[in-house]
Amino acid sequence: MTEPVPRRAASARVDHDPRAPNLSVVICVLDEAEAIGAVLDELTAELAGLSFEVLVVDDSVDEETSWVVRGRGLRDPRIRLIRRAGARGLASAAIAGWDAARGEVLALMDGDGQHDPRLIRQLLASLEATGAEVATASRYMTPAGSGLSGFRDAISRIGTRAAQALIGARVTDPLSGLFLMRRAWFEAVRGSLTGVGFKILVDVLTSGGRTPQVVEAPTALRTRLGGASKLDLRVMADLAGLLVEKRTRGLIPARLAMFLGVGVSGLMAHLAVLLSGQAAGLSLWAAQALAIFTAMSWNFWANNLLTFRNQRLRGRAALAGLGRFYAGCLVGAVVSEAMAMGLNVLGVPGVAAGLMGAAGGGLFNFAAARVGVWRRASTGPAPNPETPVWREAEA
């Protein structure tokens, strides 16, 4: 899933280097060894004659993808590699790449071959001709369609409509994975980027004090050269959390929104088990106890899969985490009850006091889960490109 970037971190850009390229293309990869070599070959050929660099941010578990990139980098010093420990999501990978980039124009594209590299040159020309701040490739500008099919096309279109409605995005494809932006815009929004999920363009478009000027060009996704699709319901959950955060101007962070969404589903599971238990002849206390246990279990596994996907617990660690989650929820229930009773004593009506107590208990559970169950991973500065390191190793 994700590791959110530091909210107020500034861009890592140093003083302008006259030798710096005009264009920096960031490619984020996760187990793309089959495709990335051909993508780099095609991209560098299409950009011939331009001043550019390519930064590949690799979150793969194994070394296969990075070795392909290293091989291309030995032949072409414009190709650099950023190797990160652990998969933390495309959005945070893109930000790490842009932080390390030196170009005045920053681009993003996929490493599986679905994006047409020719569009990079076209979008760059449009950016320079119009003075726009962002240039995107849109899958929805022509009747030909997105290039996706079936379930993937359906959830992509649902996500697109949701993004357009909730954030007022004035683009036809706010979920595009192929786009360019001026460095000045990146530096303006860098401190507000959340780094959540796989749909970074939404973050880029909505993190400034105003809406950027955007130009678009039509595209359709090509056949993937290798790897597997990252588009699934978990990615859409990330997107939903991000949209809530942007819509509330950060009042409800994306991860909290997902945690609360899981809590609502847990409440539904609680009600279903309670009613089923009573229908089966269980006493109220037994049905309620079973419902509470089921809801807490559901919430743990759903949060492990969705909310804290990048810190997912497995095996014995998951069982230990489940025990800590049970303990935290019980303490949260006490907090909720004490808060509700205290507010009621102070004159707050019973229903309102109960709701406020539930909210307080929910916030406590969220904080306890982050600290006590899914411990936050280190969020130091973006890693430096490792080109000098592995070149010395090769020598």
N, C-alpha and C positions, 0 to 999 in steps of 0.2 A: 504494500500500500504506500505509505508515505512517511516521511520524516519532515515535519514542517520546518521551514527555514527560520532563522532568527528574524523576528518581525521588524526590527528597526536597524537591521544590518545594512551598512552602506555597500555600494558596489566595490569590488576589490580592484577596480581600475587604478592603474598608476598613471603618472604623467604621460602625455601623448608621446609615442615613439614614432618618429618620422618614417621608420622602416615597417611600421605596423601595416597589416593588410587593410583594405577597405571593407572586406566582407569576411565575417566569421560564421561558418556553418556548424551548428552543434547537432550531433546525431546521438541519441540516447538508445542504448542497446541492452537487451537482456536475453542471453542465449541466442545470439544471431550469427553464430559462426558460419552457417551455411550461406548467408546472404550478404554479410557486411563487405566482403572482399569485392564482389561485383558492384555493390552500391558505390563504394569508394572509387572504383575504376571509372564507372559511368559518370559520377559527379565531377571528378577532376577533369575528365575529358570535356564535359559540357561547359565547365567554367574556364576553359582555356582562354588566355588573354586577359582575364580579370585578376585583380590583386585580392587573394583570398587565403584563408586557412580553414582546416576542418578539424574540429575537436570531437572525438568519439568518447562519450561518457559510458563506461561499461559497468553495469551492476550484476553481471553474470556470476553464478556461483563457481563455475569452473574457469579455467584459463583459456579455453579454446577460442573464444571470440577475441580476447585480448591479443593472442598470438597472431591471429590474422591481421589485426590492426597494426601490430608492431612490424609485421612483415611489410605492409604497405608503407609504413612510416620510414622504414629504412631506405626505401626507394624514393620517397617524396617527403622532404622535411616539412611540408605544409600540413601534413597529417599528424595530429598529436593525440595522445591517449590519456584519459583520466580514469583511473581504476579505483572504484569505490568498494568498500567492504560492506557487503550486504545490500540486498535490493530494497531501495527506499522510495521507489516510485518515479515515474517519468518527470513529473513537475519539479521535484527537488533536483533531479539529475540535470534538467535543462538549466536551472538556475546556477548549478555548479559549473556547467559549461560556459554560460554567459559571463560568470564572474571571472573565469580564467581567460576569456577571449580578449583579443586586442583590437578587433575591427570596429569601424564606425557604424557598420550595419550588422545586426545580429540575426541569424536565421536558425530555424529549427526544422528538422525533417526526421522521418523514421529510418531505421536501418534494415528493414525487411524487404525493401524493393518496391513497396506499394506506391511510394511517392515518385513522381517523374522529376528528375533533377533539372530538366529543361525549364521548369517553372521557376526555379531559383533566379535564373538570369532574367526571365520575364518580369517577375515580381520586383526585382531590383531596379529594372528600367522604369517600371511604373512608380516606384517609390521616389526615384530621382526626378521623374518628369512632373509629378503632381505635388511634390513637397509633403506628401502624407507621412504619418509617423509609423503606421503599421500597414503591411501588405499581406493579404492572406489568400490561400488557394481554397476555393469553395467547392464543395461537392454538390451543392444544391442550386446552382445558377442556371443549369440547363435541364431539360426534360429527360436527358439520358440517364440520370440517376447518379448515385454516389459511388457505384462500384462495389458496394456491399450487397449482401443478399440475405433473405430470410430473417432469422432472429436478430442477427447483428445489425441489419439495416433498420429493423423496427425499433430496437432500443436506441440506436443512434439518432433516429428522427425524433423519438420521444425526448431524449436528452437535449436535442437542438431546440425543440419547441419550448421546453422548460427554461432553458437558458435565455432564450429570446424574451419570454414572458416575465421572468423573475428579475432579470438584470437590465432589461431594456436594451439588449445588444442590437446595434444597428448594422448587423452583418448577417448574411444568409447562412453562414456556417461558423458559429462561435466555438464549435468543438474541433475545428480543423487542427491537424497536427503539422501542417506545413505553412509556415508564415515567416515574415521578416519584420524587423522593427529597427528604428534608429536607436543608437546607443543612448541618446539624450532621453528618449522615452523610458528605456530600461532603467536608467539611473533615477528617473523621477518616481518610478513605481517600485523600485527594488526593495525598499524598506517595508512595503505593505504586502508583498507577495507572500502567500501562505505556503506555497510548495506542496499543496495537497493534491493527491490523486494523479490522474493521467491526462487531464484536460487543462493544460497550462494557459491556453489562449484566453479562456474566460478570466483567469486571474490577471493576465496582462492587460486586458481591456477594461477591467473594472477597478483597478488598484490606484488609479490616478485621481487627482482632484477634479478632473474633467474627462470627457470622452475623447479619445484620440481620433484624429482624422485617419480613415481606413480606406484602402482601395482593395478590390478583390479581382481574382481571375478564376475562371471556371476550371475544374479538374474532375477526374474520376480516378478512384484508386485502381492500381494495376494488380496483377496477380502476385501474391507474396512469393518471394524466392526461397524463403526458409523461415524457421521459427513458427511460433503459434500466436494466434490472436490474443491480445490482452483485454479485449472488450468483452466484459461480462457484467453480471448484476453487481458484483463488488465494485467495479469501476463506476457504475452508475450511482452506487451508494456514496462513493467518494464525491462524485459530482454534486449530488443532492446536498451533502454537507457543505461543500464549497459555496453553492448558490445561496444557502441559508446564511452563511457567514457574510457574503457580499451584500445580500439584501438587507441584513440587519446592521451593516457597517461595522462588523466585528463584534457586536454585542454578544452574539452566540457563535463561538468558534466552531469551525467545521467538525472537529472531533467530538465536541460536546453535542452538536446537533445529531450526529450519528448515534452517540451513546443514548440520547433521549429517544431517538427513533426506535432503537432496539428496546428501550424500556417500555414504550407503547406496545410493541409487539409482545413483550413479556406479559404485560397486563392482559392482553387478549388471550394468551396461553393460560394465564392464571384463571381467567373467567371460564374458559372452555373446560379445564380440568375440574374446577369447582362444580360446575353444573353437571358434568358427566359423573363425577363422584356421587353427588347427591341422587342423581337418577339411578345409579347402580345400587343405592341403598346404604351408602356410607353415612355416618353421622356428620354433622356440620364441622366439628373440630377435626375429624379425620380427613374429610374432603378438603378443608381449608389448608391443613398441614401439607397434604399432597400437592395442592395447587401452588403453595408458596415454594415448596421444594422444586417443582417443575419450572416455575417462572424464573427462579434464581439460576437454575441449570441452563435454561434456554438463554437467558441474558448473558451468561458467561460465554457459552459457545458461540453465540451470535456476535458478541463483541470481539471474541478472539478471531473470528473469521472476517469481520468487517471493520469495526472501529479501530482495532489495534492490529491490523493485518500485518504491518511491517514488523511488529514485535510478537508475532504469533507464538504461542506456547505449544509445545508438542511433547508427547510421551509423559514421562514422570513430571516434567516441569509443568505440563498442563494440569495434571492431577493436583500438584501442589498449589498451582494458581487457583484452581477451582475451590480448594479449601480456604484459601485466603479471601476469595471473592465471597464465599458464604459468610465468613466472619465479618467482612466489611459491610455486607448488606444488612446483617443483623445490627451492627452498630449504627448504620444509616437509618434503620427503622426506629431505633431509640432516639436518634437525633430528630427525626421527623416528628415523632410523638411528643418529645419534650418541647420542641419549637411550637407545635400546634397548641399544646396546653398553655404554654407561656403566653402566647399571643392572645388566646382566649381569655386568660386572666386579665390581660391588659385592655380588654374590651373589644377585641376583634371578633366579629361574628363567627360561629362555629364552622360553617362551610368554608369561609374565606381563610380562617386560621388553619383548617385542615389542608387546603390547597397550598398555602404558603409553607406549611410544614413539609408537605410532600415535595415541594420544589427544593426546600433546603436539604431534605434527605437525599434527593436526586443529585444535587451538586456535591454533597459529601461523598456519595457513592462514586461519582465520577472522579473526584480528586483522589479518593482512596484507591480506586482501580488503577489510575495512572501511576501512582507512587508505589503501591503495595503489591499489585498484580502484574501489570505490564509496565515495567520500569522504563522510563524514558531513555532512549539511546543518546549517546553523546552527540551534541550538535555544535561541534567546533566549526572553524572556518572551512570553506570549500577546499577540497584537496587540490594541490598543485598538479599540473600536467606532469606526467612521469617521464616525458621524453628523455631528459638528461640521464635519469637513473637507468633506464633500460638500454640506452645507447652505450653507456659505460659497461653494462653487464654483457652486452653483445661483443664489445671489443675485448 
